[in-house]
Amino acid sequence: MKQLYLQREIEVPEDLKLTIKDKVVTVEGPKGTLTRSFENVDFDINKKGKKVHIKAYYINKKRKAATLAVVGYINNMIKGTMDGYLFKSKIIFSHFPITVEPDNKKKLVTIKNLYGGRKHIIVPIVGSDTKVSIDKDDVIIKGIDKEAVGQTTANMQEACRLRGKRRKDPETFMDGIWLWHKE
């Protein structure tokens, strides 16, 4: 039997201000403000009191996936503006010590001496509110936007990926910056 509609409700905490205008959702909380447009998804969204109602009609696989993705995005926006996100990556090296230098003003992270190379690797920090700091051999990435924090972490990990002659032996060359903890 085919499903005619899909309906979900999202509870909005007391501390948050959530506004919806033409499928553009804005969440304001204690940590900051996030805005996201969902104009490319076919669904109805409205707010009644402290609940957001999302409803999509004539459900097929793609429409169901897109609607549930919108629910996930809004939940991530609520959690981010309430608590924020924190990802920790470990700096691992066996012989040549890697140096990581974040510059939050220029929105760049510089990785030096990877595999003993002279070339510095420059990685962009995604998002306006994402901050990167160093604590001994940990790289701490904080922010309220889950996508920006995750993409910054992934960019650093991808920059340290094995290339050239080292890609054939990943067990010997494990140097890099690798994600180990999410909060």
Backbone as CSV, one residue per row, in Angstrom:
resi,resn,N_x,N_y,N_z,CA_x,CA_y,CA_z,C_x,C_y,C_z
1,MET,0.836,-1.182,0.000,0.000,0.000,0.000,0.883,1.249,0.000
2,LYS,0.518,2.188,-0.830,1.309,3.398,-0.966,0.972,4.381,0.151
3,GLN,2.002,5.036,0.646,1.844,6.009,1.716,1.429,7.350,1.104
4,LEU,0.333,7.944,1.623,-0.153,9.201,1.067,0.592,10.415,1.596
5,TYR,0.903,10.411,2.897,1.631,11.552,3.441,2.537,11.110,4.575
6,LEU,3.499,11.968,4.871,4.466,11.745,5.940,4.437,12.987,6.825
7,GLN,4.285,12.771,8.126,4.191,13.903,9.046,5.146,13.697,10.215
8,ARG,5.876,14.755,10.564,6.790,14.730,11.709,6.612,16.006,12.520
9,GLU,6.852,15.891,13.827,6.805,17.044,14.725,8.167,17.198,15.396
10,ILE,8.599,18.440,15.556,9.847,18.731,16.236,9.532,19.648,17.409
11,GLU,9.972,19.248,18.600,9.804,20.078,19.796,10.877,21.161,19.810
12,VAL,10.468,22.400,20.071,11.411,23.511,20.162,11.592,23.849,21.643
13,PRO,12.821,23.806,22.164,13.041,24.136,23.577,12.670,25.588,23.897
14,GLU,12.473,25.867,25.181,12.053,27.191,25.633,13.096,28.272,25.340
15,ASP,14.387,27.926,25.393,15.454,28.911,25.251,15.630,29.392,23.811
16,LEU,15.049,28.695,22.853,15.289,28.988,21.434,14.173,29.822,20.827
17,LYS,14.558,30.565,19.791,13.599,31.283,18.966,13.730,30.731,17.559
18,LEU,12.702,30.071,17.066,12.719,29.462,15.742,11.705,30.182,14.876
19,THR,12.142,30.694,13.728,11.238,31.383,12.807,11.287,30.706,11.447
20,ILE,10.125,30.679,10.784,9.996,30.066,9.463,9.361,31.089,8.530
21,LYS,10.033,31.341,7.407,9.488,32.258,6.406,9.847,31.730,5.031
22,ASP,8.855,31.298,4.267,9.047,30.781,2.906,10.086,29.669,2.842
23,LYS,9.960,28.686,3.696,10.847,27.525,3.779,12.285,27.898,4.147
24,VAL,12.485,29.038,4.760,13.781,29.440,5.300,13.648,29.386,6.820
25,VAL,14.409,28.495,7.442,14.328,28.277,8.883,15.502,28.987,9.555
26,THR,15.184,29.793,10.574,16.204,30.493,11.354,16.048,30.083,12.804
27,VAL,17.151,29.632,13.404,17.148,29.212,14.805,18.115,30.114,15.561
28,GLU,17.608,30.787,16.591,18.423,31.641,17.451,18.456,31.030,18.836
29,GLY,19.666,30.809,19.350,19.817,30.203,20.668,20.913,30.876,21.457
30,PRO,21.249,30.305,22.618,22.284,30.902,23.457,23.669,30.937,22.812
31,LYS,23.986,29.980,21.939,25.311,29.922,21.316,25.418,30.742,20.038
32,GLY,24.284,31.043,19.377,24.342,31.801,18.133,23.109,31.591,17.279
33,THR,23.227,31.970,16.014,22.109,31.909,15.070,22.503,31.104,13.841
34,LEU,21.600,30.225,13.394,21.794,29.453,12.170,20.594,29.657,11.255
35,THR,20.844,29.785,9.953,19.782,29.947,8.968,20.015,28.957,7.843
36,ARG,18.927,28.342,7.387,19.038,27.389,6.282,17.773,27.454,5.433
37,SER,17.961,27.392,4.115,16.854,27.429,3.178,16.551,26.006,2.689
38,PHE,15.268,25.655,2.680,14.829,24.340,2.196,13.890,24.508,1.004
39,GLU,14.174,25.473,0.134,13.294,25.763,-0.992,13.277,24.659,-2.037
40,ASN,14.329,23.846,-2.103,14.402,22.807,-3.134,13.677,21.522,-2.749
41,VAL,13.111,21.458,-1.522,12.402,20.269,-1.060,10.908,20.548,-1.075
42,ASP,10.124,19.574,-1.566,8.676,19.743,-1.681,7.989,19.204,-0.421
43,PHE,7.637,20.103,0.506,6.954,19.740,1.740,6.297,20.983,2.323
44,ASP,5.429,20.794,3.306,4.807,21.907,4.030,5.424,21.986,5.413
45,ILE,5.726,23.202,5.849,6.298,23.399,7.179,5.603,24.586,7.827
46,ASN,5.203,24.397,9.093,4.626,25.501,9.850,4.907,25.303,11.332
47,LYS,4.749,26.379,12.073,5.040,26.360,13.504,3.777,26.708,14.264
48,LYS,3.448,25.851,15.244,2.310,26.104,16.121,2.799,26.003,17.550
49,GLY,2.863,27.130,18.220,3.339,27.137,19.601,4.816,26.787,19.653
50,LYS,5.156,25.755,20.408,6.540,25.308,20.540,6.810,24.036,19.747
51,LYS,6.033,23.809,18.680,6.236,22.639,17.827,6.300,23.066,16.367
52,VAL,7.175,22.392,15.628,7.276,22.590,14.188,6.673,21.359,13.524
53,HIS,5.721,21.581,12.622,5.059,20.481,11.914,5.560,20.447,10.478
54,ILE,6.031,19.266,10.066,6.522,19.056,8.706,5.664,17.966,8.082
55,LYS,5.133,18.268,6.894,4.242,17.313,6.238,4.539,17.296,4.746
56,ALA,4.651,16.086,4.191,4.870,15.900,2.755,3.805,14.945,2.229
57,TYR,3.329,15.209,1.018,2.263,14.411,0.415,2.788,13.599,-0.765
58,TYR,2.038,12.564,-1.138,2.368,11.681,-2.264,3.800,11.169,-2.133
59,ILE,4.020,10.378,-1.125,5.350,9.933,-0.735,5.884,8.863,-1.684
60,ASN,7.109,9.069,-2.140,7.915,8.046,-2.778,9.257,8.031,-2.049
61,LYS,10.194,7.209,-2.486,11.468,7.078,-1.768,12.225,8.400,-1.663
62,LYS,12.318,9.118,-2.772,13.092,10.355,-2.791,12.451,11.433,-1.923
63,ARG,11.144,11.575,-2.014,10.466,12.609,-1.225,10.526,12.285,0.264
64,LYS,10.415,11.006,0.600,10.523,10.608,2.006,11.927,10.897,2.543
65,ALA,12.956,10.543,1.772,14.334,10.785,2.194,14.607,12.279,2.357
66,ALA,14.114,13.086,1.427,14.340,14.531,1.500,13.621,15.141,2.705
67,THR,12.411,14.691,2.978,11.653,15.223,4.114,12.309,14.842,5.432
68,LEU,12.741,13.602,5.565,13.408,13.181,6.797,14.769,13.854,6.952
69,ALA,15.427,14.185,5.837,16.684,14.934,5.913,16.437,16.339,6.460
70,VAL,15.336,16.962,6.058,14.982,18.286,6.583,14.761,18.212,8.100
71,VAL,14.086,17.159,8.558,13.876,16.973,10.001,15.221,16.858,10.710
72,GLY,16.144,16.099,10.140,17.471,15.958,10.730,18.239,17.268,10.749
73,TYR,18.166,18.045,9.658,18.847,19.340,9.607,18.324,20.280,10.700
74,ILE,17.010,20.331,10.862,16.430,21.229,11.871,16.822,20.764,13.276
75,ASN,16.806,19.461,13.527,17.245,18.950,14.832,18.708,19.298,15.099
76,ASN,19.570,19.193,14.076,20.984,19.556,14.221,21.152,21.049,14.481
77,MET,20.323,21.882,13.849,20.379,23.321,14.088,19.987,23.642,15.527
78,ILE,18.965,22.968,16.031,18.513,23.187,17.415,19.598,22.754,18.394
79,LYS,20.168,21.562,18.185,21.217,21.079,19.081,22.462,21.960,19.020
80,GLY,22.814,22.432,17.831,23.996,23.273,17.669,23.863,24.613,18.366
81,THR,22.695,25.244,18.256,22.527,26.545,18.896,22.325,26.422,20.402
82,MET,21.937,25.252,20.869,21.801,25.040,22.318,23.148,24.658,22.948
83,ASP,23.811,23.622,22.403,25.007,23.063,23.029,26.280,23.281,22.206
84,GLY,26.173,23.293,20.895,27.341,23.374,20.034,27.905,21.986,19.767
85,TYR,28.848,21.931,18.842,29.493,20.673,18.478,30.986,20.779,18.733
86,LEU,31.579,19.672,19.157,33.012,19.618,19.436,33.559,18.313,18.867
87,PHE,34.504,18.412,17.933,35.170,17.251,17.356,36.637,17.317,17.764
88,LYS,37.204,16.162,18.134,38.611,16.093,18.496,39.330,15.171,17.510
89,SER,40.447,15.659,17.000,41.290,14.865,16.118,42.654,14.718,16.766
90,LYS,43.286,13.569,16.561,44.591,13.274,17.148,45.675,13.481,16.088
91,ILE,46.765,14.148,16.487,47.934,14.308,15.617,48.830,13.088,15.846
92,ILE,49.009,12.266,14.805,49.771,11.028,14.928,50.965,11.083,13.982
93,PHE,52.152,10.778,14.498,53.348,10.699,13.668,54.284,9.669,14.280
94,SER,55.109,9.053,13.421,56.028,8.032,13.905,57.474,8.532,13.955
95,HIS,57.876,9.354,12.997,59.263,9.807,12.983,59.364,11.329,12.893
96,PHE,58.733,11.920,11.886,58.805,13.363,11.697,57.670,14.039,12.464
97,PRO,57.960,14.895,13.437,56.888,15.532,14.215,56.089,16.531,13.370
98,ILE,54.779,16.367,13.383,53.877,17.230,12.624,53.530,18.439,13.492
99,THR,53.542,19.610,12.874,53.149,20.833,13.555,51.867,21.346,12.920
100,VAL,50.873,21.648,13.764,49.599,22.183,13.287,49.420,23.568,13.891
101,GLU,49.189,24.568,13.027,49.024,25.947,13.466,47.706,26.506,12.939
102,PRO,46.697,26.663,13.817,45.433,27.251,13.364,45.497,28.784,13.368
103,ASP,44.842,29.391,12.399,44.695,30.840,12.334,43.197,31.120,12.154
104,ASN,42.504,31.366,13.267,41.054,31.545,13.223,40.642,32.866,12.575
105,LYS,41.525,33.857,12.541,41.190,35.124,11.895,41.174,34.985,10.381
106,LYS,42.174,34.287,9.837,42.243,34.070,8.390,41.448,32.844,7.958
107,LYS,40.937,32.075,8.917,40.165,30.850,8.648,41.009,29.812,7.907
108,LEU,42.234,29.581,8.423,43.136,28.598,7.826,43.817,27.774,8.913
109,VAL,44.148,26.536,8.585,44.974,25.676,9.434,46.185,25.281,8.590
110,THR,47.385,25.465,9.145,48.610,25.121,8.441,49.203,23.863,9.062
111,ILE,49.441,22.849,8.241,50.057,21.586,8.678,51.478,21.577,8.139
112,LYS,52.440,21.489,9.053,53.850,21.540,8.665,54.544,20.214,8.978
113,ASN,55.527,19.876,8.154,56.412,18.727,8.351,55.686,17.375,8.271
114,LEU,54.657,17.267,7.455,53.974,15.992,7.258,54.883,15.081,6.442
115,TYR,55.255,13.919,6.966,56.196,12.970,6.368,57.563,13.607,6.115
116,GLY,57.896,14.641,6.884,59.179,15.303,6.721,59.242,16.219,5.517
117,GLY,58.111,16.520,4.904,58.091,17.378,3.721,58.268,18.845,4.068
118,ARG,58.845,19.584,3.149,59.060,21.011,3.363,57.815,21.831,3.036
119,LYS,56.950,21.272,2.211,55.777,22.010,1.762,54.732,22.060,2.880
120,HIS,54.222,23.257,3.156,53.159,23.416,4.143,51.816,23.125,3.483
121,ILE,50.958,22.441,4.216,49.625,22.137,3.721,48.661,23.118,4.383
122,ILE,47.898,23.832,3.576,46.965,24.829,4.087,45.551,24.291,3.903
123,VAL,44.795,24.233,5.013,43.437,23.692,5.014,42.486,24.805,5.437
124,PRO,41.392,25.039,4.687,40.449,26.088,5.077,39.570,25.645,6.250
125,ILE,39.205,26.602,7.091,38.225,26.371,8.153,36.874,26.777,7.578
126,VAL,35.937,25.839,7.538,34.620,26.076,6.949,33.703,26.685,8.003
127,GLY,32.917,27.671,7.608,31.946,28.287,8.512,32.511,29.502,9.216
128,SER,31.623,30.440,9.506,32.069,31.688,10.123,32.280,31.554,11.628
129,ASP,31.624,30.599,12.257,31.718,30.473,13.713,32.591,29.300,14.165
130,THR,33.183,28.559,13.240,34.000,27.395,13.584,35.371,27.850,14.079
131,LYS,35.785,27.311,15.221,37.077,27.649,15.827,37.920,26.389,15.956
132,VAL,39.212,26.514,15.682,40.153,25.397,15.789,41.207,25.773,16.818
133,SER,41.496,24.850,17.738,42.550,25.082,18.729,43.361,23.804,18.900
134,ILE,44.548,23.944,19.506,45.453,22.820,19.703,45.633,22.603,21.198
135,ASP,45.542,21.342,21.642,45.801,20.970,23.032,46.749,19.777,23.009
136,LYS,48.030,20.027,23.186,49.092,19.011,23.104,49.053,18.325,21.747
137,ASP,48.589,17.065,21.676,48.532,16.370,20.392,47.090,16.198,19.902
138,ASP,46.184,17.033,20.394,44.796,17.021,19.935,44.481,18.311,19.190
139,VAL,43.703,18.187,18.118,43.162,19.342,17.412,41.685,19.390,17.771
140,ILE,41.243,20.500,18.357,39.862,20.630,18.817,39.135,21.584,17.876
141,ILE,38.048,21.099,17.275,37.250,21.887,16.349,35.893,22.112,17.001
142,LYS,35.516,23.390,17.217,34.251,23.732,17.874,33.423,24.617,16.959
143,GLY,32.101,24.523,17.114,31.205,25.388,16.365,29.761,25.016,16.610
144,ILE,28.841,25.817,16.065,27.421,25.517,16.239,26.822,24.842,15.008
145,ASP,27.507,24.912,13.871,27.025,24.283,12.646,27.709,22.933,12.480
146,LYS,26.936,21.851,12.573,27.496,20.503,12.509,28.184,20.238,11.172
147,GLU,27.611,20.727,10.089,28.210,20.506,8.775,29.557,21.201,8.645
148,ALA,29.666,22.427,9.150,30.918,23.174,9.045,32.013,22.532,9.899
149,VAL,31.664,22.100,11.107,32.645,21.458,11.986,33.099,20.134,11.373
150,GLY,32.169,19.348,10.872,32.505,18.072,10.253,33.317,18.231,8.986
151,GLN,32.994,19.245,8.168,33.731,19.454,6.925,35.147,19.940,7.194
152,THR,35.334,20.771,8.220,36.685,21.216,8.583,37.527,20.030,9.033
153,THR,36.937,19.142,9.839,37.636,17.935,10.292,37.993,17.043,9.101
154,ALA,37.043,16.867,8.189,37.283,16.030,7.010,38.343,16.631,6.102
155,ASN,38.379,17.959,5.979,39.396,18.609,5.151,40.793,18.364,5.701
156,MET,40.941,18.433,7.033,42.256,18.172,7.633,42.665,16.715,7.442
157,GLN,41.718,15.797,7.595,42.017,14.380,7.437,42.368,14.069,5.981
158,GLU,41.663,14.673,5.040,41.923,14.441,3.621,43.270,15.027,3.198
159,ALA,43.657,16.149,3.802,44.944,16.766,3.465,46.110,15.870,3.863
160,CYS,45.916,15.021,4.872,46.978,14.128,5.346,46.921,12.749,4.698
161,ARG,46.036,12.560,3.727,45.896,11.260,3.066,47.175,10.880,2.339
162,LEU,47.457,9.596,2.294,48.674,9.100,1.639,48.588,9.304,0.135
163,ARG,49.667,9.857,-0.406,49.750,10.075,-1.844,51.145,9.671,-2.319
164,GLY,51.279,9.480,-3.602,52.589,9.160,-4.168,53.075,7.788,-3.757
165,LYS,54.360,7.693,-3.412,54.945,6.386,-3.094,54.444,5.840,-1.766
166,ARG,53.923,6.698,-0.885,53.473,6.226,0.433,52.079,5.592,0.404
167,ARG,51.305,5.821,-0.628,49.934,5.314,-0.652,49.872,3.793,-0.720
168,LYS,50.977,3.147,-1.127,50.984,1.692,-1.263,51.147,0.987,0.076
169,ASP,51.615,1.677,1.090,51.887,1.029,2.367,51.288,1.830,3.526
170,PRO,49.951,1.798,3.707,49.331,2.603,4.764,49.642,2.105,6.175
171,GLU,50.111,0.856,6.332,50.438,0.364,7.674,51.746,0.955,8.181
172,THR,52.672,1.248,7.275,53.945,1.847,7.664,53.789,3.343,7.884
173,PHE,53.079,4.009,6.976,52.928,5.457,7.044,51.534,5.794,7.581
174,MET,51.412,5.916,8.891,50.120,6.242,9.505,50.071,7.683,9.989
175,ASP,51.014,8.511,9.573,51.062,9.893,10.016,49.831,10.643,9.524
176,GLY,49.402,11.614,10.322,48.274,12.440,9.908,47.490,12.969,11.085
177,ILE,46.347,13.542,10.775,45.421,14.074,11.773,44.126,13.287,11.606
178,TRP,43.782,12.488,12.613,42.664,11.564,12.494,41.617,11.829,13.563
179,LEU,40.358,11.855,13.157,39.229,12.087,14.057,39.103,10.933,15.033
180,TRP,38.930,11.239,16.333,38.774,10.162,17.318,37.628,10.407,18.292
181,HIS,37.052,11.604,18.331,35.997,11.853,19.316,35.037,12.941,18.805
182,LYS,33.714,12.716,19.010,32.684,13.701,18.671,31.817,13.947,19.903
183,GLU,31.475,15.221,20.140,30.533,15.567,21.223,29.441,16.428,20.656
